[in-house]
Amino acid sequence: MSTSPVEMIGASPAWRQALDLARRVCATNATVLITGETGTGKEIIARYVHRNSARRDRPLVVCSCGSGPAELVESDLFGHERGAFTGAVQPRVGVFERAHRATLLLDEVADIPRATQAKLLRVLQERRFTRLGAPYTLECDVRVIATTHADLRKLVARGLFREDLFYRLNVFPIPVPPLRERRQDIGLLAEHFLAQAARQQRSRRAALSELALAALVSYDWPGNVRQLQSVLERAALLVQGRTIDVPDLPAELLAGWTAPAPGESPTSLAYAQRLRVARVMHECNWRLTPAATRLGVSPQALRQLVRQLGLKPG
């Protein structure tokens, strides 16, 4: 089974579990639903599954499901005949037709309009579809992988997503963890992205100071791996092959950041704990209850920890 370096980056249990699930489903023809926040690497997992499947010699056809009104989404999916709707001056081949005997990636499948969901369900069940405006149907042999950052179960409960379509897509779910749940991978990812930036910029590879790495590890990364990559590309441009230090990082990454105490190593567990708690307290405006929830402790335990660490607002 082939692998590429970027897909294997990460030693955290959460990331290895996602990869293990991907490995298990590669050799099958099962429909896969990959879930996770924006920027976590859902498409990386999808490409990994396709590249290690029996369809690897055929293309991975990608369809963005939130590309417009229902008529245009249906045209993207199933194609159309000339004159099928206003503006359809030429016939068009849809992604299901292009992905025949290959793999189709439905990116952000939750965005498919409600009116189109029934037609998608029918194609997944019958393996046949009809171009818009066509009097005939076409057969398709397609392996479907869908991704979404939305909670489809909640959308089903609100009547925004068909329950039968959800179960048809959710044959083999693969949850992809956010970066804040795989902090031990941040150093490995940073090394990869800095090497990548050096190649792209044709410059000397930038290094990362211990303090800067500590700042990266303690940040919660709402944009996940994609945000980390952008931050490091920017920092590499700023330092031009020198060492990236804390002042070279964007301001939003330094909110609540505090330097090590005298004699405290930036790589020590004590500093990592103090920095993490300081960050969360700052982001929660020093309100104990929400900060304790994010840290997974009781407000009483957090109050005692804040006192022990000597943390104060500002």
Protein Blocks (a to p, Z undefined) as FASTA:
>chain_A
ZZdfklmgcjbfklmmmmmmmmmmmmmmbdcddeddehilpmmmmmmmmmmmmklmpccd
dddfklbcfklmmmmmnopaehkaghiabccddfklmmgoiacddehkllpcfklmmmmm
mmmmnopacdehiabdcddddddddddfbdfklmmmnopacfklmmmmmmpgcddddfkl
mmmlmmmmmmmmmmmmmmmnopacddddfklmmmmmmpgolnlmmlmmmmmmmmmmmnno
pacdfklpcfklmgoiacddehiafkbmklmmmmmmmmmmmmnoopaklmmmmnopafkl
mmmmmmmnopaeZZ
